[in-house]
Amino acid sequence: MPIRVVASLLLVATLAAAQCPQVHIFGARETTVPPGFGTAGPVVSSIMSAFPGSTSEAIVYPACGGQASCGSVSYASSATQGVAAVANQVNSFNSRCPTTVLVLVGYSQGGQIMDDAYCGGGDTNEGITNTAIPISAAAQKKIAAAIFMGDPRHIPGLSYNVGTCQASGFAPRPAGFQCPFASNIQSYCDAMDPFCCNGSNAATHQGYAVEYGSVALTFVRNKVNAALAGGGSTTTATTPPSNPTGGGGTVQEFGQCGGQGWTGGTACVAPFTCQELNAFFFQCL
């Protein structure tokens, strides 16, 4: 290949890399909400504000459950298309900007498709039998944090669960499942939610961006800063809880260690301590 052509190609690649942000956020909306971020919007916006110059994009999928308002696409078809869309958009962006740190934010059905795309394992609830992770290995390495809110795939006992729910959602993961990227995830679900849990209050399902928005931002900020620093920790101490309890030190960094209704572990592994982020959520930081 002529030297002049090689030089031109290198220049194009350099210019493309220069236009890539340090951080890029993908957001997926809930069922029947018009295209965009939906209720995940405030969370996406807060992350963008925390990292000036970051960019974002909404996952393009039906977000439907059979309603005429969204084209009468069945929930299973919508979720299947959504998982493929997450993989395609994440992989495409990563191929263009391979050094950019990525964040996933999904709400309700949007959380389900992010969960399926990032964690794999298939989703027989929606007819997805392939258990492989559809996001490329290269892109997986650049995902610093994933936020699932009101995810119907919720099951109790997962290390990344946050909230009061101790039951399963309407499209649960099989018993014993654990995402291979568990340390990068927080999944928010409260007991009264009828979609990610077995409650009866739909308003609970719509409230996570407000209830846990600051908690999610703290988690994402810490994970992204660590990724940008090449793995170094940038955790900042917050006000200690007024009622910390002792234990065997089993809760990992960023895990939940207390809060109203919390019945899990309360002692953090060294050197982390249990910090109160709000009345509902204490975290090992």
DRENZA-277841 format. One line per field, with one value per residue (C-alpha): residue number from 1; residue in three letters; chain; y, x, z. Coordinates in steps of 0.05 Angstrom, whole numbers. Example, Ala and Ser with C-alpha at 12.3 -4.5 7.8 and 13.67 -1.06 7.14 Angstrom:
<nodes>
num 1 | 2
residu ALA | SER
chaine A | A
north -90 | -21
east 246 | 273
up 156 | 143
</nodes>
This chain:
<nodes>
num 1 | 2 | 3 | 4 | 5 | 6 | 7 | 8 | 9 | 10 | 11 | 12 | 13 | 14 | 15 | 16 | 17 | 18 | 19 | 20 | 21 | 22 | 23 | 24 | 25 | 26 | 27 | 28 | 29 | 30 | 31 | 32 | 33 | 34 | 35 | 36 | 37 | 38 | 39 | 40 | 41 | 42 | 43 | 44 | 45 | 46 | 47 | 48 | 49 | 50 | 51 | 52 | 53 | 54 | 55 | 56 | 57 | 58 | 59 | 60 | 61 | 62 | 63 | 64 | 65 | 66 | 67 | 68 | 69 | 70 | 71 | 72 | 73 | 74 | 75 | 76 | 77 | 78 | 79 | 80 | 81 | 82 | 83 | 84 | 85 | 86 | 87 | 88 | 89 | 90 | 91 | 92 | 93 | 94 | 95 | 96 | 97 | 98 | 99 | 100 | 101 | 102 | 103 | 104 | 105 | 106 | 107 | 108 | 109 | 110 | 111 | 112 | 113 | 114 | 115 | 116 | 117 | 118 | 119 | 120 | 121 | 122 | 123 | 124 | 125 | 126 | 127 | 128 | 129 | 130 | 131 | 132 | 133 | 134 | 135 | 136 | 137 | 138 | 139 | 140 | 141 | 142 | 143 | 144 | 145 | 146 | 147 | 148 | 149 | 150 | 151 | 152 | 153 | 154 | 155 | 156 | 157 | 158 | 159 | 160 | 161 | 162 | 163 | 164 | 165 | 166 | 167 | 168 | 169 | 170 | 171 | 172 | 173 | 174 | 175 | 176 | 177 | 178 | 179 | 180 | 181 | 182 | 183 | 184 | 185 | 186 | 187 | 188 | 189 | 190 | 191 | 192 | 193 | 194 | 195 | 196 | 197 | 198 | 199 | 200 | 201 | 202 | 203 | 204 | 205 | 206 | 207 | 208 | 209 | 210 | 211 | 212 | 213 | 214 | 215 | 216 | 217 | 218 | 219 | 220 | 221 | 222 | 223 | 224 | 225 | 226 | 227 | 228 | 229 | 230 | 231 | 232 | 233 | 234 | 235 | 236 | 237 | 238 | 239 | 240 | 241 | 242 | 243 | 244 | 245 | 246 | 247 | 248 | 249 | 250 | 251 | 252 | 253 | 254 | 255 | 256 | 257 | 258 | 259 | 260 | 261 | 262 | 263 | 264 | 265 | 266 | 267 | 268 | 269 | 270 | 271 | 272 | 273 | 274 | 275 | 276 | 277 | 278 | 279 | 280 | 281 | 282 | 283 | 284 | 285
residu MET | PRO | ILE | ARG | VAL | VAL | ALA | SER | LEU | LEU | LEU | VAL | ALA | THR | LEU | ALA | ALA | ALA | GLN | CYS | PRO | GLN | VAL | HIS | ILE | PHE | GLY | ALA | ARG | GLU | THR | THR | VAL | PRO | PRO | GLY | PHE | GLY | THR | ALA | GLY | PRO | VAL | VAL | SER | SER | ILE | MET | SER | ALA | PHE | PRO | GLY | SER | THR | SER | GLU | ALA | ILE | VAL | TYR | PRO | ALA | CYS | GLY | GLY | GLN | ALA | SER | CYS | GLY | SER | VAL | SER | TYR | ALA | SER | SER | ALA | THR | GLN | GLY | VAL | ALA | ALA | VAL | ALA | ASN | GLN | VAL | ASN | SER | PHE | ASN | SER | ARG | CYS | PRO | THR | THR | VAL | LEU | VAL | LEU | VAL | GLY | TYR | SER | GLN | GLY | GLY | GLN | ILE | MET | ASP | ASP | ALA | TYR | CYS | GLY | GLY | GLY | ASP | THR | ASN | GLU | GLY | ILE | THR | ASN | THR | ALA | ILE | PRO | ILE | SER | ALA | ALA | ALA | GLN | LYS | LYS | ILE | ALA | ALA | ALA | ILE | PHE | MET | GLY | ASP | PRO | ARG | HIS | ILE | PRO | GLY | LEU | SER | TYR | ASN | VAL | GLY | THR | CYS | GLN | ALA | SER | GLY | PHE | ALA | PRO | ARG | PRO | ALA | GLY | PHE | GLN | CYS | PRO | PHE | ALA | SER | ASN | ILE | GLN | SER | TYR | CYS | ASP | ALA | MET | ASP | PRO | PHE | CYS | CYS | ASN | GLY | SER | ASN | ALA | ALA | THR | HIS | GLN | GLY | TYR | ALA | VAL | GLU | TYR | GLY | SER | VAL | ALA | LEU | THR | PHE | VAL | ARG | ASN | LYS | VAL | ASN | ALA | ALA | LEU | ALA | GLY | GLY | GLY | SER | THR | THR | THR | ALA | THR | THR | PRO | PRO | SER | ASN | PRO | THR | GLY | GLY | GLY | GLY | THR | VAL | GLN | GLU | PHE | GLY | GLN | CYS | GLY | GLY | GLN | GLY | TRP | THR | GLY | GLY | THR | ALA | CYS | VAL | ALA | PRO | PHE | THR | CYS | GLN | GLU | LEU | ASN | ALA | PHE | PHE | PHE | GLN | CYS | LEU
chaine A | A | A | A | A | A | A | A | A | A | A | A | A | A | A | A | A | A | A | A | A | A | A | A | A | A | A | A | A | A | A | A | A | A | A | A | A | A | A | A | A | A | A | A | A | A | A | A | A | A | A | A | A | A | A | A | A | A | A | A | A | A | A | A | A | A | A | A | A | A | A | A | A | A | A | A | A | A | A | A | A | A | A | A | A | A | A | A | A | A | A | A | A | A | A | A | A | A | A | A | A | A | A | A | A | A | A | A | A | A | A | A | A | A | A | A | A | A | A | A | A | A | A | A | A | A | A | A | A | A | A | A | A | A | A | A | A | A | A | A | A | A | A | A | A | A | A | A | A | A | A | A | A | A | A | A | A | A | A | A | A | A | A | A | A | A | A | A | A | A | A | A | A | A | A | A | A | A | A | A | A | A | A | A | A | A | A | A | A | A | A | A | A | A | A | A | A | A | A | A | A | A | A | A | A | A | A | A | A | A | A | A | A | A | A | A | A | A | A | A | A | A | A | A | A | A | A | A | A | A | A | A | A | A | A | A | A | A | A | A | A | A | A | A | A | A | A | A | A | A | A | A | A | A | A | A | A | A | A | A | A | A | A | A | A | A | A | A | A | A | A | A | A | A | A | A | A | A | A | A | A | A | A | A | A
north 0 | 69 | 109 | 167 | 122 | 92 | 162 | 184 | 124 | 137 | 210 | 189 | 141 | 194 | 245 | 194 | 177 | 251 | 258 | 201 | 221 | 194 | 168 | 146 | 126 | 81 | 87 | 43 | 65 | 27 | -3 | 43 | 105 | 145 | 138 | 167 | 151 | 150 | 148 | 131 | 202 | 236 | 183 | 189 | 265 | 263 | 219 | 265 | 324 | 287 | 275 | 338 | 322 | 254 | 233 | 188 | 151 | 117 | 44 | 41 | -14 | -21 | -17 | -49 | -100 | -110 | -41 | -6 | 58 | 24 | -16 | -76 | -110 | -166 | -160 | -220 | -193 | -124 | -151 | -196 | -137 | -96 | -144 | -145 | -69 | -62 | -109 | -76 | -4 | -20 | -61 | -9 | 49 | 9 | -7 | 68 | 90 | 31 | 70 | 103 | 80 | 56 | 58 | 22 | 48 | 11 | 21 | -35 | -70 | -27 | -58 | -127 | -118 | -87 | -145 | -198 | -164 | -152 | -215 | -266 | -330 | -327 | -307 | -364 | -318 | -281 | -338 | -323 | -390 | -369 | -363 | -326 | -253 | -215 | -155 | -165 | -183 | -117 | -76 | -117 | -94 | -21 | -24 | 6 | 6 | -18 | 8 | -33 | -2 | -43 | -100 | -157 | -207 | -193 | -252 | -247 | -260 | -229 | -191 | -129 | -123 | -57 | -45 | -81 | -134 | -206 | -239 | -248 | -206 | -230 | -253 | -278 | -305 | -379 | -396 | -393 | -345 | -295 | -245 | -250 | -174 | -171 | -122 | -71 | -73 | -45 | -68 | -29 | -61 | -50 | -97 | -60 | -61 | -107 | -116 | -130 | -157 | -184 | -120 | -81 | -9 | 13 | 81 | 45 | 20 | 91 | 120 | 92 | 150 | 195 | 146 | 118 | 169 | 196 | 126 | 104 | 166 | 152 | 81 | 100 | 157 | 112 | 57 | 104 | 143 | 78 | 57 | 124 | 119 | 50 | 13 | 59 | 72 | 141 | 125 | 183 | 173 | 197 | 208 | 143 | 111 | 126 | 52 | 10 | -63 | -113 | -177 | -223 | -173 | -207 | -149 | -130 | -59 | -22 | -75 | -56 | -61 | -29 | 14 | 11 | -60 | -88 | -158 | -177 | -170 | -107 | -114 | -95 | -132 | -93 | -38 | -14 | 14 | 18 | 89 | 117 | 145 | 153 | 123 | 63 | 48 | 40 | 20 | -8 | 46
east 0 | 29 | 57 | 11 | -51 | -26 | -14 | -84 | -115 | -76 | -99 | -171 | -164 | -131 | -185 | -239 | -207 | -201 | -276 | -291 | -313 | -282 | -350 | -412 | -479 | -531 | -603 | -663 | -735 | -793 | -854 | -901 | -858 | -842 | -772 | -718 | -693 | -760 | -755 | -681 | -671 | -655 | -603 | -570 | -570 | -538 | -482 | -470 | -467 | -416 | -371 | -369 | -359 | -393 | -444 | -506 | -554 | -621 | -630 | -675 | -727 | -803 | -810 | -878 | -922 | -976 | -1007 | -1033 | -996 | -929 | -949 | -980 | -911 | -913 | -872 | -829 | -815 | -800 | -752 | -717 | -709 | -685 | -630 | -605 | -608 | -567 | -514 | -512 | -509 | -457 | -414 | -418 | -399 | -342 | -314 | -313 | -287 | -251 | -221 | -286 | -313 | -385 | -445 | -511 | -576 | -642 | -711 | -763 | -765 | -704 | -670 | -689 | -657 | -594 | -591 | -598 | -548 | -495 | -502 | -523 | -555 | -612 | -683 | -732 | -788 | -782 | -758 | -683 | -649 | -577 | -541 | -480 | -468 | -484 | -440 | -370 | -312 | -279 | -340 | -351 | -282 | -301 | -368 | -352 | -423 | -493 | -556 | -620 | -683 | -747 | -716 | -767 | -709 | -698 | -689 | -672 | -602 | -561 | -500 | -519 | -591 | -610 | -677 | -728 | -753 | -742 | -782 | -777 | -801 | -848 | -791 | -742 | -672 | -665 | -647 | -573 | -558 | -502 | -480 | -406 | -401 | -437 | -388 | -405 | -480 | -533 | -605 | -658 | -724 | -771 | -822 | -884 | -864 | -911 | -862 | -793 | -823 | -891 | -921 | -984 | -963 | -946 | -923 | -865 | -842 | -838 | -801 | -730 | -698 | -719 | -710 | -644 | -618 | -563 | -543 | -538 | -497 | -448 | -439 | -429 | -382 | -337 | -335 | -323 | -269 | -234 | -238 | -212 | -154 | -137 | -166 | -147 | -199 | -230 | -281 | -299 | -322 | -392 | -426 | -425 | -492 | -521 | -537 | -481 | -483 | -427 | -418 | -369 | -346 | -378 | -406 | -362 | -344 | -406 | -452 | -512 | -500 | -561 | -623 | -697 | -722 | -653 | -643 | -577 | -505 | -484 | -409 | -362 | -299 | -236 | -217 | -288 | -339 | -414 | -436 | -507 | -527 | -600 | -650 | -662 | -591 | -524 | -465 | -395 | -347
up 0 | -18 | 40 | 24 | 30 | 96 | 123 | 103 | 138 | 201 | 200 | 193 | 251 | 294 | 279 | 295 | 362 | 379 | 371 | 420 | 490 | 554 | 576 | 537 | 568 | 538 | 564 | 553 | 568 | 598 | 563 | 523 | 534 | 470 | 441 | 485 | 554 | 590 | 666 | 659 | 633 | 699 | 715 | 647 | 655 | 724 | 699 | 640 | 688 | 731 | 671 | 627 | 554 | 560 | 509 | 510 | 465 | 474 | 455 | 394 | 405 | 408 | 485 | 476 | 511 | 459 | 465 | 403 | 423 | 409 | 348 | 382 | 386 | 437 | 500 | 481 | 411 | 439 | 491 | 439 | 392 | 451 | 471 | 399 | 396 | 460 | 432 | 364 | 390 | 444 | 397 | 342 | 388 | 418 | 349 | 333 | 402 | 433 | 491 | 515 | 582 | 576 | 623 | 616 | 646 | 637 | 667 | 672 | 604 | 589 | 650 | 626 | 558 | 588 | 638 | 583 | 537 | 590 | 632 | 580 | 604 | 554 | 571 | 562 | 587 | 521 | 477 | 478 | 482 | 465 | 532 | 503 | 520 | 456 | 474 | 446 | 491 | 474 | 493 | 557 | 581 | 573 | 611 | 679 | 708 | 694 | 728 | 725 | 755 | 764 | 724 | 715 | 716 | 790 | 837 | 911 | 935 | 879 | 904 | 865 | 888 | 921 | 955 | 997 | 948 | 971 | 916 | 840 | 782 | 728 | 683 | 735 | 726 | 744 | 815 | 828 | 770 | 779 | 727 | 710 | 717 | 784 | 814 | 760 | 771 | 817 | 808 | 845 | 865 | 924 | 954 | 932 | 859 | 819 | 761 | 790 | 854 | 876 | 904 | 885 | 878 | 806 | 833 | 867 | 800 | 772 | 831 | 828 | 792 | 849 | 907 | 885 | 835 | 880 | 901 | 829 | 811 | 868 | 845 | 773 | 790 | 831 | 779 | 720 | 757 | 773 | 700 | 676 | 726 | 700 | 758 | 815 | 869 | 874 | 928 | 972 | 1044 | 1063 | 1129 | 1170 | 1187 | 1255 | 1267 | 1237 | 1258 | 1264 | 1226 | 1192 | 1140 | 1080 | 1039 | 980 | 957 | 931 | 961 | 1003 | 1078 | 1110 | 1103 | 1120 | 1108 | 1093 | 1121 | 1088 | 1109 | 1147 | 1154 | 1097 | 1077 | 1095 | 1083 | 1066 | 1115 | 1114 | 1094 | 1095 | 1027 | 1044 | 1093 | 1047 | 1026 | 1062 | 1019 | 1029 | 1006
</nodes>
